[in-house]
Amino acid sequence: MRHFDYKDGEIYAENVPLRTIAKAVGTPVYVYSTATFERHYSVFAESFKGIEALVAYSVKANSNIAVLATLAKLGAGADVVSGGELARALMAGIPAHKIVFSGVGKTRAEMRDALRAGIRVFNVESEPELNVLNDVALEMGTKAPIAFRVNPDVTAGGHDKISTGKKENKFGIAWSSAEAAYAHAATLPGIEIVGVDVHIGSQIDDLAPFEAAIAKVGGLISRLRQAGHTIKSFDIGGGLGIPYGDNNKTPPPPSEYGQMVKNLTRDMDVEMIFEPGRMIAGNSGVLLSEVLYVKKGEDRDFLILDAAMNDLIRPALYDAYHDIEPVLAPGSDAAEATYDVVGPICESGDTFTKGRDMPALKSGELVIMHSAGAYGAVQASQYNTRPLIPEVLVKGDKFEIIRERPTVAEILKSERLPDWLK
Ligand SMILES: *Cc1c(COP(=O)(O)O)cnc(C)c1O
């Protein structure tokens, strides 16, 4: 069931025509579907019925507080990677005991905030970080619950920039040092060991690397327990890929992934923690944009949109593919065309796709880019002084703006002329 689909000749988000949103809010705009967030979360969570599991949604995929609040209502926890994300998660009503804190560069201030809030666990990525966390916890008269993020040295991930589980990546404790790191942690009075954590990459489209990582970590957990450590939780990270509509391999559905994890960890006697991001949010949102111009080039035609790489950077950053569809369904006799679809920014990198076959379009028509709910709005910038585009959340036949489009005046308000230029 798709929640962004044609009905009566035009694309709806649930029961709201996208044309209505474009008219009310303007373009470009991100549009999210509540029903899709709910379905993805529920399918995933239900595959773990019967085992102890925490689904800690990876906030960095889509961090709007309305999105977080939608997931919080279903019982989601959060995986945060900064003090800012921690504040969002708490504000959205996610209880601190369901929040895990990941990332290679946590600051003392962030550690203090997280300890004060009483989060579930710090996923610690290096011994220097562990020592600082120990200091901060002792200063506050408390103990910090930790899991080491270990690097299992498996190859996974849809693109070099999002592959994180190989030994040359900056993430986690090297596999060969893991046991020594736990031994050291056990000597620190401000640290309480509670688990093990891995995250091997993103947009992973088959189960094999997950299976390899789980098997390796299973062995590590046994060795750590033999050495006297208490290992209560096994955080397997995020990373399951989603279909983007191109012809690459189709990732397994969340239910299959869930079943696999359940089978492989059945005898480990651990509480499982999951940090899915893309899988929950990716296909829950689209980028709605207007065609500004159709420009005939010498050997190619350009579809120039009002959305650009500053709004959705995935194609420029990861060569990502997004399905593009016109909001008004093309008639059966509609002309076909081949376009380079681009934005207005002054760089050739501002290209969403090259040589894409699609129905011929005219200036003023609306298009959507599918699968833009994860790593879209969160990575947007104001490059070229283009205001951050708004986000809209649909629920049934209702929709609301959940982040406003700033005015240019608002953008300029935070800039200052130094005295010597006044
Ligand atoms: C990015 C990230 C995730 C989420 O990855 P997805 O591919 O979106 O599921 C989970 N955990 C950590 C530590 C991450 O950095």
PDBQT file of the ligand as one rigid body, heavy atoms in Angstrom, charges set to zero:
ROOT
HETATM    1  C1  LIG A 501      22.911   6.712  10.844  1.00  0.00    +0.000 C 
HETATM    2  C2  LIG A 501      22.880   5.779  11.982  1.00  0.00    +0.000 A 
HETATM    3  C3  LIG A 501      21.775   4.935  12.178  1.00  0.00    +0.000 A 
HETATM    4  C4  LIG A 501      20.612   4.868  11.209  1.00  0.00    +0.000 C 
HETATM    5  O1  LIG A 501      20.976   4.337   9.982  1.00  0.00    +0.000 OA
HETATM    6  P1  LIG A 501      19.855   3.982   8.896  1.00  0.00    +0.000 P 
HETATM    7  O2  LIG A 501      20.615   3.490   7.742  1.00  0.00    +0.000 OA
HETATM    8  O3  LIG A 501      19.126   5.252   8.606  1.00  0.00    +0.000 OA
HETATM    9  O4  LIG A 501      18.967   2.965   9.495  1.00  0.00    +0.000 OA
HETATM   10  C5  LIG A 501      21.763   4.132  13.297  1.00  0.00    +0.000 A 
HETATM   11  N1  LIG A 501      22.786   4.136  14.191  1.00  0.00    +0.000 NA
HETATM   12  C6  LIG A 501      23.861   4.927  14.032  1.00  0.00    +0.000 A 
HETATM   13  C7  LIG A 501      24.950   4.890  15.029  1.00  0.00    +0.000 C 
HETATM   14  C8  LIG A 501      23.953   5.770  12.923  1.00  0.00    +0.000 A 
HETATM   15  O5  LIG A 501      25.026   6.545  12.765  1.00  0.00    +0.000 OA
ENDROOT
TORSDOF 0
